[in-house]
């Protein structure tokens, strides 16, 4: 089965994380610097719902009244400026416009600023603070439209970024795969099962068993399985699981190909996160050079070399 995604991936991003000084206090961060050269592998779509709504820079910080940004869409919450101006309708319209820009450009991934009452999505990682009442007003639309959502803070950790990137590629690949028959499903599962097992072993084993009872599945059953797998791919793994799996796949690779890759360590050996990320990239390159399916990072985002 073809595991290549040959087109450059399109990624939406909160503009203030892309270096635009668009925050209410005129701050912004070059968050992509953290991923170095990898940033040039993608096409970026920065959007800012608040600037797009005409709120200007600098401006008063906005607040959500009600449970969250989702409540705003249900008429159960408002967006207010610090001095009490009602900005609800302007931010809703602008959020829809930003969403439409992304959808029209066929963007399915978004890197969001955590804690923002507009772009925030999940509970913030800032300890003990539930900033911005997540999801934000725009974040709610991203969730509703099934975007693959990456917190901008995780770009600063090389292993977390590696984890997000490999799951993002698997997510986008799975979305595009034809899925009409059990043979299609088995083909997809062959590619993604090791990654899914790493993320949620119990769920993956149960799903594998479910296949045995599905001789002639209906189209909606197959699509429901696709959605289940897509949702699992949204979940982060952990450095320990990543180390264990790396060693397992590397051991299998050595056995199968008779080749070694310098610098890949056992799970018990000490290394920092930057070193671990380097090992993972070496394993990806080594696997790609001999057409070995590296189950922890199965999808390759580059042009396929023509066979000689
Ligand atoms: S609305 Fe989003 S992109 Fe704009 S400043 Fe706030 S968090 Fe950043």
Boltz pocket constraint, residues with backbone or C-beta under 6 A from the ligand:
constraints:
  - pocket:
      binder: B
      contacts: [[A, 13], [A, 14], [A, 15], [A, 16], [A, 17], [A, 22], [A, 23], [A, 24], [A, 47], [A, 48], [A, 49], [A, 50], [A, 51], [A, 113], [A, 116], [A, 118], [A, 119], [A, 120]]
      max_distance: 6.0
